[in-house]
Amino acid sequence: MSEKQGVKIVTIGGGSSYTPELMEGFINRYDELPIREIWLVDIEDGKEKLEIVGTMAQRMWDASGHDVKVHLTLDRREALKDADFVTTQFRVGLLNARIKDERIPFSYGMLGQETNGAGGIFKAFRTIPVILNIVEDMKELCPNAWLINFTNPSGMVTEAVMKYGQWDKVIGLCNVPVGAMLKEPATIGKELDDLTYKFAGLNHFHWHRVWDENGDEVTQDIIEAMYKDDVDAGIPANIHDMPFFKEQLVEMGMIPCGYHRYYYRQEEMLAHGIEEYNTIGTRGQQVKKTEEELFELYKDPNLNYKPEQLTKRGGAHYSDAACETIASIYANKNSHIVVTTKNNGAVPDLPADCAVEVSAMIGKTGAKAIAFGPLKPAEKGWLQVMKNMEHCVQEAAVTGDYGKALQAFILNPQIPSGQSAKNVLDELLIAHKKYLPQFADKIAELEAAGVTVKDPVVQDLIAQGL
């Protein structure tokens, strides 16, 4: 990348409601990341949203006083040519696919969630083949570019890029660690600059420890503060606030991420999800309404800044992760950022060549993972089960092997093993037929056997061709 010419950034999934957050992050960092042009890419089904959010993105840049051109296109290859950074934030099948991922498992009394359980597995099945196609285009059109992935399930998608795409210049991101680091210091009367954080685990399945400016560990202090009234410890907006068992956290000496609630308080989180499924609708149905409201706001020709309502979307602080990572690579800042990257021994309980979500120093050569050390038996056991489940998911996504998909289902702690698990797998295959060409033979077999989807909302989506 030429500092004279400025930086070219391409965002795949540019029509996302998150895009204004991304633009804000780039605008705030323009002095250290001199962007020349931004290309927002989407597909035909997302054309209207791309035009709305793209026009708003240009207004944001115009209001900033920086001469940056925002290009909009449905031609990914046109955009990728000579890119310096490629960010990915797309959702295969749009929000209707998420609703299917949630409602079908819930209809069988299982967790329906975007990145956990059966829903997370199917999001990976739809996403991994697409990200691998993007990588093939990058090899041809921008072989020196960095791929910065925010597409969920971020850990599995990023690892697939490394393992099956053979692309090392990739970093996976998530806003969850950022939220924790922004909110937790105040719970013990500190500023973030006073503290040192170390994270280790997998995307949406990590733990962290914290030290103060004197080098004294304050993890237990934060744990104590979490149980005081009116304390905001950075729980993502999309996760029901069910407290962890305090005794468990004290014993492990680490703070779990918000998504651990689905594992440590599975009974209660499942009951809450089923209640919403039966009343106000699943999280995907709720987000669909929020997103419609956001795009109405984005149409306002006078709106040239990120609206506060975007924080309800669940992706707050996205720009703090994505934009800071890009700026740190470009300017060789060696910033501490929590990323998905190659393990290389940072978490010795997992293979060195697998992907982990850890604290890392980010500079010109990418992510240098910071060693965390071995975990206690309980956390070690969870981590190894989850990583091997992820490996089964990735292999099934690439090969279309139904048996491997079934293995992933049976391994997943959110999916009770038995006939119901197989029924959920089969119904999700039918529901997502359009986006799962690798499973085409098995889907045809299931259809011939008369397998159908039972949830009425999903039936309606399928009938509409959505």
FENPEDA-V512035 format. One record per residue. N is the residue number from 1. RES is the residue in one small letter. PHI is phi in whole degrees, -180 to 180 (none if undefined). BURIAL is b if it has 9 or more other ideal C-beta (glycine too) atoms within 8 Angstrom, else e. D_FIRST is the distance of its C-alpha to the first C-alpha in whole Angstrom. Layout:
n->N res->RES phi->PHI burial->BURIAL d_first->D_FIRST
n->N res->RES phi->PHI burial->BURIAL d_first->D_FIRST
This chain:
n->1 res->m phi->none burial->e d_first->0
n->2 res->s phi->-95 burial->e d_first->4
n->3 res->e phi->-67 burial->e d_first->6
n->4 res->k phi->-68 burial->e d_first->9
n->5 res->q phi->-79 burial->e d_first->8
n->6 res->g phi->93 burial->b d_first->8
n->7 res->v phi->-100 burial->b d_first->7
n->8 res->k phi->-106 burial->b d_first->8
n->9 res->i phi->-120 burial->b d_first->11
n->10 res->v phi->-118 burial->b d_first->14
n->11 res->t phi->-117 burial->b d_first->17
n->12 res->i phi->-86 burial->b d_first->20
n->13 res->g phi->92 burial->b d_first->23
n->14 res->g phi->-66 burial->b d_first->22
n->15 res->g phi->-82 burial->b d_first->26
n->16 res->s phi->-66 burial->b d_first->26
n->17 res->s phi->-68 burial->b d_first->28
n->18 res->y phi->-76 burial->b d_first->26
n->19 res->t phi->-55 burial->b d_first->23
n->20 res->p phi->-60 burial->b d_first->24
n->21 res->e phi->-63 burial->b d_first->24
n->22 res->l phi->-65 burial->b d_first->20
n->23 res->m phi->-61 burial->b d_first->20
n->24 res->e phi->-58 burial->b d_first->22
n->25 res->g phi->-64 burial->b d_first->20
n->26 res->f phi->-69 burial->b d_first->17
n->27 res->i phi->-62 burial->b d_first->19
n->28 res->n phi->-66 burial->e d_first->20
n->29 res->r phi->-111 burial->b d_first->17
n->30 res->y phi->-59 burial->b d_first->16
n->31 res->d phi->-63 burial->e d_first->16
n->32 res->e phi->-105 burial->e d_first->14
n->33 res->l phi->-136 burial->b d_first->11
n->34 res->p phi->-75 burial->e d_first->11
n->35 res->i phi->-78 burial->b d_first->11
n->36 res->r phi->-96 burial->b d_first->11
n->37 res->e phi->-154 burial->b d_first->13
n->38 res->i phi->-124 burial->b d_first->14
n->39 res->w phi->-112 burial->b d_first->16
n->40 res->l phi->-102 burial->b d_first->19
n->41 res->v phi->-116 burial->b d_first->21
n->42 res->d phi->-149 burial->b d_first->24
n->43 res->i phi->-107 burial->e d_first->27
n->44 res->e phi->-56 burial->e d_first->30
n->45 res->d phi->-65 burial->e d_first->32
n->46 res->g phi->-105 burial->b d_first->30
n->47 res->k phi->-60 burial->b d_first->30
n->48 res->e phi->-62 burial->e d_first->32
n->49 res->k phi->-65 burial->b d_first->30
n->50 res->l phi->-60 burial->b d_first->27
n->51 res->e phi->-67 burial->b d_first->28
n->52 res->i phi->-67 burial->b d_first->30
n->53 res->v phi->-74 burial->b d_first->27
n->54 res->g phi->-68 burial->b d_first->24
n->55 res->t phi->-63 burial->e d_first->26
n->56 res->m phi->-66 burial->b d_first->27
n->57 res->a phi->-59 burial->b d_first->23
n->58 res->q phi->-64 burial->b d_first->23
n->59 res->r phi->-61 burial->b d_first->26
n->60 res->m phi->-62 burial->b d_first->24
n->61 res->w phi->-68 burial->b d_first->21
n->62 res->d phi->-61 burial->e d_first->24
n->63 res->a phi->-69 burial->e d_first->26
n->64 res->s phi->-75 burial->b d_first->23
n->65 res->g phi->88 burial->e d_first->23
n->66 res->h phi->-95 burial->e d_first->19
n->67 res->d phi->-86 burial->e d_first->18
n->68 res->v phi->-124 burial->b d_first->16
n->69 res->k phi->-99 burial->e d_first->17
n->70 res->v phi->-100 burial->b d_first->18
n->71 res->h phi->-100 burial->b d_first->19
n->72 res->l phi->-117 burial->b d_first->22
n->73 res->t phi->-156 burial->b d_first->22
n->74 res->l phi->-101 burial->b d_first->24
n->75 res->d phi->-104 burial->e d_first->22
n->76 res->r phi->-60 burial->b d_first->20
n->77 res->r phi->-66 burial->e d_first->19
n->78 res->e phi->-59 burial->e d_first->18
n->79 res->a phi->-71 burial->b d_first->16
n->80 res->l phi->-71 burial->b d_first->14
n->81 res->k phi->-53 burial->e d_first->13
n->82 res->d phi->63 burial->e d_first->9
n->83 res->a phi->-69 burial->b d_first->8
n->84 res->d phi->-94 burial->b d_first->6
n->85 res->f phi->-137 burial->b d_first->9
n->86 res->v phi->-122 burial->b d_first->13
n->87 res->t phi->-107 burial->b d_first->16
n->88 res->t phi->-124 burial->b d_first->19
n->89 res->q phi->-147 burial->b d_first->23
n->90 res->f phi->-98 burial->b d_first->25
n->91 res->r phi->-131 burial->b d_first->29
n->92 res->v phi->-67 burial->b d_first->30
n->93 res->g phi->90 burial->b d_first->34
n->94 res->l phi->56 burial->e d_first->33
n->95 res->l phi->-66 burial->b d_first->35
n->96 res->n phi->-63 burial->b d_first->38
n->97 res->a phi->-67 burial->b d_first->37
n->98 res->r phi->-63 burial->b d_first->37
n->99 res->i phi->-61 burial->b d_first->40
n->100 res->k phi->-63 burial->b d_first->42
n->101 res->d phi->-60 burial->b d_first->40
n->102 res->e phi->-86 burial->b d_first->42
n->103 res->r phi->-74 burial->b d_first->45
n->104 res->i phi->-65 burial->b d_first->46
n->105 res->p phi->-61 burial->b d_first->46
n->106 res->f phi->-59 burial->b d_first->48
n->107 res->s phi->-64 burial->b d_first->50
n->108 res->y phi->-107 burial->b d_first->51
n->109 res->g phi->78 burial->e d_first->51
n->110 res->m phi->-115 burial->b d_first->48
n->111 res->l phi->-61 burial->b d_first->45
n->112 res->g phi->-112 burial->b d_first->43
n->113 res->q phi->-149 burial->b d_first->39
n->114 res->e phi->-61 burial->b d_first->36
n->115 res->t phi->-123 burial->b d_first->34
n->116 res->n phi->-118 burial->b d_first->37
n->117 res->g phi->67 burial->b d_first->40
n->118 res->a phi->-62 burial->b d_first->41
n->119 res->g phi->-63 burial->b d_first->38
n->120 res->g phi->-65 burial->b d_first->35
n->121 res->i phi->-62 burial->b d_first->36
n->122 res->f phi->-73 burial->b d_first->36
n->123 res->k phi->-63 burial->b d_first->33
n->124 res->a phi->-66 burial->b d_first->32
n->125 res->f phi->-57 burial->b d_first->33
n->126 res->r phi->-78 burial->b d_first->32
n->127 res->t phi->-88 burial->b d_first->28
n->128 res->i phi->-60 burial->b d_first->28
n->129 res->p phi->-60 burial->b d_first->28
n->130 res->v phi->-69 burial->b d_first->26
n->131 res->i phi->-65 burial->b d_first->23
n->132 res->l phi->-69 burial->b d_first->23
n->133 res->n phi->-66 burial->e d_first->23
n->134 res->i phi->-62 burial->b d_first->20
n->135 res->v phi->-62 burial->b d_first->19
n->136 res->e phi->-62 burial->b d_first->20
n->137 res->d phi->-64 burial->b d_first->18
n->138 res->m phi->-65 burial->b d_first->15
n->139 res->k phi->-58 burial->e d_first->16
n->140 res->e phi->-86 burial->e d_first->16
n->141 res->l phi->-102 burial->b d_first->14
n->142 res->c phi->-149 burial->b d_first->11
n->143 res->p phi->-64 burial->e d_first->12
n->144 res->n phi->-102 burial->e d_first->8
n->145 res->a phi->-78 burial->b d_first->9
n->146 res->w phi->-95 burial->b d_first->11
n->147 res->l phi->-101 burial->b d_first->14
n->148 res->i phi->-111 burial->b d_first->16
n->149 res->n phi->-99 burial->b d_first->19
n->150 res->f phi->-117 burial->b d_first->22
n->151 res->t phi->-72 burial->b d_first->24
n->152 res->n phi->-84 burial->b d_first->28
n->153 res->p phi->-71 burial->b d_first->29
n->154 res->s phi->-57 burial->b d_first->26
n->155 res->g phi->-64 burial->b d_first->27
n->156 res->m phi->-68 burial->b d_first->28
n->157 res->v phi->-65 burial->b d_first->26
n->158 res->t phi->-65 burial->b d_first->23
n->159 res->e phi->-65 burial->b d_first->25
n->160 res->a phi->-62 burial->b d_first->26
n->161 res->v phi->-61 burial->b d_first->22
n->162 res->m phi->-68 burial->b d_first->22
n->163 res->k phi->-80 burial->e d_first->26
n->164 res->y phi->-98 burial->b d_first->26
n->165 res->g phi->-88 burial->b d_first->23
n->166 res->q phi->53 burial->e d_first->22
n->167 res->w phi->-124 burial->b d_first->18
n->168 res->d phi->-86 burial->e d_first->18
n->169 res->k phi->-85 burial->e d_first->14
n->170 res->v phi->-137 burial->b d_first->16
n->171 res->i phi->-135 burial->b d_first->18
n->172 res->g phi->-98 burial->b d_first->21
n->173 res->l phi->-131 burial->b d_first->22
n->174 res->c phi->-153 burial->b d_first->25
n->175 res->n phi->-85 burial->b d_first->27
n->176 res->v phi->-62 burial->b d_first->30
n->177 res->p phi->-61 burial->b d_first->29
n->178 res->v phi->-62 burial->b d_first->28
n->179 res->g phi->-59 burial->b d_first->31
n->180 res->a phi->-63 burial->b d_first->33
n->181 res->m phi->-70 burial->b d_first->31
n->182 res->l phi->-80 burial->b d_first->32
n->183 res->k phi->-97 burial->b d_first->35
n->184 res->e phi->-65 burial->b d_first->37
n->185 res->p phi->-53 burial->b d_first->37
n->186 res->a phi->-65 burial->e d_first->39
n->187 res->t phi->-68 burial->b d_first->42
n->188 res->i phi->-120 burial->b d_first->43
n->189 res->g phi->71 burial->e d_first->42
n->190 res->k phi->-120 burial->b d_first->39
n->191 res->e phi->-102 burial->e d_first->35
n->192 res->l phi->-57 burial->e d_first->32
n->193 res->d phi->-64 burial->e d_first->31
n->194 res->d phi->-81 burial->e d_first->35
n->195 res->l phi->-116 burial->b d_first->34
n->196 res->t phi->-117 burial->e d_first->32
n->197 res->y phi->-107 burial->b d_first->32
n->198 res->k phi->-133 burial->b d_first->31
n->199 res->f phi->-110 burial->b d_first->31
n->200 res->a phi->-158 burial->b d_first->32
n->201 res->g phi->144 burial->b d_first->33
n->202 res->l phi->-124 burial->b d_first->31
n->203 res->n phi->-57 burial->b d_first->30
n->204 res->h phi->61 burial->b d_first->32
n->205 res->f phi->-156 burial->b d_first->35
n->206 res->h phi->-120 burial->b d_first->34
n->207 res->w phi->-127 burial->b d_first->36
n->208 res->h phi->-147 burial->b d_first->35
n->209 res->r phi->-126 burial->b d_first->36
n->210 res->v phi->-140 burial->b d_first->36
n->211 res->w phi->-127 burial->b d_first->37
n->212 res->d phi->-92 burial->b d_first->38
n->213 res->e phi->-67 burial->e d_first->37
n->214 res->n phi->-96 burial->e d_first->40
n->215 res->g phi->86 burial->e d_first->39
n->216 res->d phi->-89 burial->e d_first->42
n->217 res->e phi->-72 burial->e d_first->41
n->218 res->v phi->-121 burial->b d_first->41
n->219 res->t phi->-56 burial->b d_first->41
n->220 res->q phi->-65 burial->b d_first->45
n->221 res->d phi->-63 burial->e d_first->45
n->222 res->i phi->-67 burial->b d_first->42
n->223 res->i phi->-59 burial->b d_first->44
n->224 res->e phi->-60 burial->e d_first->47
n->225 res->a phi->-66 burial->b d_first->46
n->226 res->m phi->-61 burial->b d_first->45
n->227 res->y phi->-101 burial->e d_first->48
n->228 res->k phi->-87 burial->e d_first->49
n->229 res->d phi->-67 burial->e d_first->50
n->230 res->d phi->59 burial->e d_first->47
n->231 res->v phi->-105 burial->b d_first->44
n->232 res->d phi->-103 burial->e d_first->41
n->233 res->a phi->-100 burial->b d_first->39
n->234 res->g phi->86 burial->b d_first->36
n->235 res->i phi->-70 burial->b d_first->37
n->236 res->p phi->-57 burial->b d_first->35
n->237 res->a phi->-62 burial->b d_first->37
n->238 res->n phi->-92 burial->e d_first->37
n->239 res->i phi->-116 burial->b d_first->39
n->240 res->h phi->-61 burial->e d_first->43
n->241 res->d phi->-81 burial->e d_first->44
n->242 res->m phi->-103 burial->b d_first->46
n->243 res->p phi->-61 burial->e d_first->47
n->244 res->f phi->-70 burial->b d_first->46
n->245 res->f phi->-72 burial->e d_first->49
n->246 res->k phi->-58 burial->b d_first->49
n->247 res->e phi->-61 burial->e d_first->51
n->248 res->q phi->-68 burial->b d_first->48
n->249 res->l phi->-66 burial->b d_first->46
n->250 res->v phi->-61 burial->b d_first->48
n->251 res->e phi->-66 burial->e d_first->48
n->252 res->m phi->-75 burial->b d_first->45
n->253 res->g phi->68 burial->e d_first->43
n->254 res->m phi->-142 burial->b d_first->40
n->255 res->i phi->-106 burial->b d_first->39
n->256 res->p phi->-76 burial->b d_first->38
n->257 res->c phi->-77 burial->b d_first->36
n->258 res->g phi->-56 burial->b d_first->37
n->259 res->y phi->-70 burial->b d_first->37
n->260 res->h phi->-63 burial->b d_first->40
n->261 res->r phi->-58 burial->b d_first->42
n->262 res->y phi->-69 burial->b d_first->42
n->263 res->y phi->-108 burial->b d_first->44
n->264 res->y phi->-82 burial->b d_first->45
n->265 res->r phi->-130 burial->b d_first->47
n->266 res->q phi->-57 burial->b d_first->47
n->267 res->e phi->-58 burial->e d_first->51
n->268 res->e phi->-72 burial->e d_first->50
n->269 res->m phi->-67 burial->b d_first->47
n->270 res->l phi->-65 burial->b d_first->48
n->271 res->a phi->-62 burial->e d_first->51
n->272 res->h phi->-64 burial->b d_first->49
n->273 res->g phi->-64 burial->b d_first->47
n->274 res->i phi->-67 burial->b d_first->50
n->275 res->e phi->-62 burial->e d_first->51
n->276 res->e phi->-65 burial->b d_first->48
n->277 res->y phi->-55 burial->b d_first->48
n->278 res->n phi->-85 burial->e d_first->52
n->279 res->t phi->-125 burial->e d_first->52
n->280 res->i phi->-82 burial->e d_first->49
n->281 res->g phi->103 burial->e d_first->47
n->282 res->t phi->-71 burial->b d_first->44
n->283 res->r phi->-57 burial->b d_first->41
n->284 res->g phi->-62 burial->b d_first->39
n->285 res->q phi->-67 burial->b d_first->42
n->286 res->q phi->-67 burial->b d_first->41
n->287 res->v phi->-64 burial->b d_first->38
n->288 res->k phi->-59 burial->b d_first->38
n->289 res->k phi->-68 burial->e d_first->40
n->290 res->t phi->-61 burial->b d_first->38
n->291 res->e phi->-66 burial->b d_first->35
n->292 res->e phi->-61 burial->e d_first->37
n->293 res->e phi->-66 burial->b d_first->38
n->294 res->l phi->-62 burial->b d_first->34
n->295 res->f phi->-69 burial->b d_first->34
n->296 res->e phi->-65 burial->e d_first->37
n->297 res->l phi->-64 burial->b d_first->35
n->298 res->y phi->-61 burial->b d_first->32
n->299 res->k phi->-71 burial->e d_first->34
n->300 res->d phi->-62 burial->e d_first->35
n->301 res->p phi->-66 burial->e d_first->34
n->302 res->n phi->-96 burial->e d_first->34
n->303 res->l phi->-83 burial->b d_first->32
n->304 res->n phi->-131 burial->e d_first->29
n->305 res->y phi->-151 burial->e d_first->28
n->306 res->k phi->-69 burial->b d_first->28
n->307 res->p phi->-76 burial->b d_first->32
n->308 res->e phi->-61 burial->e d_first->34
n->309 res->q phi->-61 burial->b d_first->35
n->310 res->l phi->-63 burial->b d_first->32
n->311 res->t phi->-64 burial->e d_first->33
n->312 res->k phi->-71 burial->e d_first->36
n->313 res->r phi->-73 burial->b d_first->33
n->314 res->g phi->96 burial->e d_first->33
n->315 res->g phi->-111 burial->b d_first->29
n->316 res->a phi->-56 burial->b d_first->29
n->317 res->h phi->75 burial->b d_first->26
n->318 res->y phi->-53 burial->b d_first->24
n->319 res->s phi->-65 burial->b d_first->21
n->320 res->d phi->-62 burial->b d_first->22
n->321 res->a phi->-83 burial->b d_first->21
n->322 res->a phi->-67 burial->b d_first->18
n->323 res->c phi->-72 burial->b d_first->17
n->324 res->e phi->-68 burial->b d_first->17
n->325 res->t phi->-62 burial->b d_first->16
n->326 res->i phi->-65 burial->b d_first->12
n->327 res->a phi->-63 burial->b d_first->13
n->328 res->s phi->-70 burial->b d_first->14
n->329 res->i phi->-68 burial->b d_first->11
n->330 res->y phi->-61 burial->b d_first->9
n->331 res->a phi->-97 burial->e d_first->11
n->332 res->n phi->53 burial->e d_first->13
n->333 res->k phi->-79 burial->b d_first->16
n->334 res->n phi->53 burial->e d_first->18
n->335 res->s phi->-79 burial->b d_first->20
n->336 res->h phi->-81 burial->e d_first->23
n->337 res->i phi->-138 burial->b d_first->22
n->338 res->v phi->-90 burial->b d_first->24
n->339 res->v phi->-139 burial->b d_first->23
n->340 res->t phi->-92 burial->b d_first->24
n->341 res->t phi->-152 burial->b d_first->22
n->342 res->k phi->-69 burial->b d_first->24
n->343 res->n phi->-60 burial->b d_first->27
n->344 res->n phi->50 burial->e d_first->27
n->345 res->g phi->90 burial->e d_first->31
n->346 res->a phi->-61 burial->b d_first->30
n->347 res->v phi->-119 burial->b d_first->33
n->348 res->p phi->-66 burial->e d_first->35
n->349 res->d phi->-78 burial->e d_first->37
n->350 res->l phi->-124 burial->b d_first->35
n->351 res->p phi->-59 burial->e d_first->33
n->352 res->a phi->-64 burial->e d_first->30
n->353 res->d phi->-95 burial->e d_first->28
n->354 res->c phi->-87 burial->b d_first->29
n->355 res->a phi->-93 burial->b d_first->27
n->356 res->v phi->-134 burial->b d_first->28
n->357 res->e phi->-105 burial->b d_first->27
n->358 res->v phi->-144 burial->b d_first->27
n->359 res->s phi->-64 burial->b d_first->26
n->360 res->a phi->-150 burial->b d_first->23
n->361 res->m phi->-98 burial->b d_first->21
n->362 res->i phi->-109 burial->b d_first->17
n->363 res->g phi->-145 burial->b d_first->14
n->364 res->k phi->-55 burial->e d_first->11
n->365 res->t phi->-92 burial->e d_first->14
n->366 res->g phi->99 burial->b d_first->15
n->367 res->a phi->-99 burial->b d_first->18
n->368 res->k phi->-109 burial->b d_first->21
n->369 res->a phi->-64 burial->b d_first->24
n->370 res->i phi->-94 burial->b d_first->27
n->371 res->a phi->-61 burial->e d_first->30
n->372 res->f phi->-107 burial->b d_first->33
n->373 res->g phi->96 burial->e d_first->36
n->374 res->p phi->-68 burial->e d_first->39
n->375 res->l phi->-100 burial->b d_first->40
n->376 res->k phi->-70 burial->e d_first->44
n->377 res->p phi->-54 burial->e d_first->46
n->378 res->a phi->-63 burial->e d_first->45
n->379 res->e phi->-69 burial->b d_first->42
n->380 res->k phi->-61 burial->b d_first->41
n->381 res->g phi->-64 burial->e d_first->43
n->382 res->w phi->-57 burial->b d_first->41
n->383 res->l phi->-63 burial->b d_first->38
n->384 res->q phi->-70 burial->b d_first->39
n->385 res->v phi->-64 burial->b d_first->41
n->386 res->m phi->-65 burial->b d_first->38
n->387 res->k phi->-65 burial->b d_first->35
n->388 res->n phi->-70 burial->b d_first->37
n->389 res->m phi->-61 burial->b d_first->38
n->390 res->e phi->-59 burial->b d_first->34
n->391 res->h phi->-63 burial->b d_first->34
n->392 res->c phi->-64 burial->b d_first->37
n->393 res->v phi->-61 burial->b d_first->35
n->394 res->q phi->-62 burial->b d_first->32
n->395 res->e phi->-65 burial->b d_first->34
n->396 res->a phi->-66 burial->b d_first->36
n->397 res->a phi->-62 burial->b d_first->33
n->398 res->v phi->-81 burial->b d_first->32
n->399 res->t phi->-98 burial->e d_first->36
n->400 res->g phi->73 burial->b d_first->38
n->401 res->d phi->-77 burial->e d_first->40
n->402 res->y phi->-64 burial->b d_first->43
n->403 res->g phi->-61 burial->e d_first->45
n->404 res->k phi->-69 burial->b d_first->41
n->405 res->a phi->-62 burial->b d_first->41
n->406 res->l phi->-65 burial->b d_first->44
n->407 res->q phi->-60 burial->b d_first->44
n->408 res->a phi->-62 burial->b d_first->41
n->409 res->f phi->-61 burial->b d_first->43
n->410 res->i phi->-69 burial->b d_first->46
n->411 res->l phi->-74 burial->b d_first->44
n->412 res->n phi->-69 burial->b d_first->42
n->413 res->p phi->-64 burial->e d_first->44
n->414 res->q phi->-88 burial->b d_first->44
n->415 res->i phi->-121 burial->b d_first->46
n->416 res->p phi->-61 burial->e d_first->50
n->417 res->s phi->-73 burial->e d_first->50
n->418 res->g phi->140 burial->e d_first->53
n->419 res->q phi->-62 burial->e d_first->54
n->420 res->s phi->-62 burial->b d_first->52
n->421 res->a phi->-61 burial->b d_first->49
n->422 res->k phi->-66 burial->b d_first->49
n->423 res->n phi->-63 burial->b d_first->50
n->424 res->v phi->-64 burial->b d_first->47
n->425 res->l phi->-56 burial->b d_first->45
n->426 res->d phi->-66 burial->b d_first->47
n->427 res->e phi->-66 burial->b d_first->47
n->428 res->l phi->-66 burial->b d_first->43
n->429 res->l phi->-61 burial->b d_first->42
n->430 res->i phi->-64 burial->b d_first->45
n->431 res->a phi->-64 burial->b d_first->43
n->432 res->h phi->-107 burial->b d_first->40
n->433 res->k phi->-48 burial->e d_first->41
n->434 res->k phi->-60 burial->e d_first->38
n->435 res->y phi->-111 burial->b d_first->35
n->436 res->l phi->-129 burial->b d_first->36
n->437 res->p phi->-61 burial->e d_first->37
n->438 res->q phi->-67 burial->b d_first->37
n->439 res->f phi->-105 burial->b d_first->40
n->440 res->a phi->-56 burial->b d_first->41
n->441 res->d phi->-64 burial->e d_first->44
n->442 res->k phi->-69 burial->b d_first->45
n->443 res->i phi->-63 burial->b d_first->45
n->444 res->a phi->-62 burial->e d_first->47
n->445 res->e phi->-64 burial->e d_first->50
n->446 res->l phi->-66 burial->b d_first->50
n->447 res->e phi->-65 burial->b d_first->50
n->448 res->a phi->-64 burial->e d_first->53
n->449 res->a phi->-83 burial->e d_first->55
n->450 res->g phi->86 burial->e d_first->55
n->451 res->v phi->-70 burial->e d_first->52
n->452 res->t phi->-134 burial->e d_first->51
n->453 res->v phi->-87 burial->b d_first->50
n->454 res->k phi->-98 burial->e d_first->52
n->455 res->d phi->-70 burial->b d_first->50
n->456 res->p phi->-66 burial->e d_first->51
n->457 res->v phi->-65 burial->b d_first->48
n->458 res->v phi->-68 burial->b d_first->46
n->459 res->q phi->-56 burial->b d_first->49
n->460 res->d phi->-66 burial->e d_first->48
n->461 res->l phi->-62 burial->b d_first->45
n->462 res->i phi->-64 burial->b d_first->45
n->463 res->a phi->-62 burial->e d_first->48
n->464 res->q phi->-84 burial->e d_first->45
n->465 res->g phi->76 burial->e d_first->43
n->466 res->l phi->-99 burial->e d_first->40
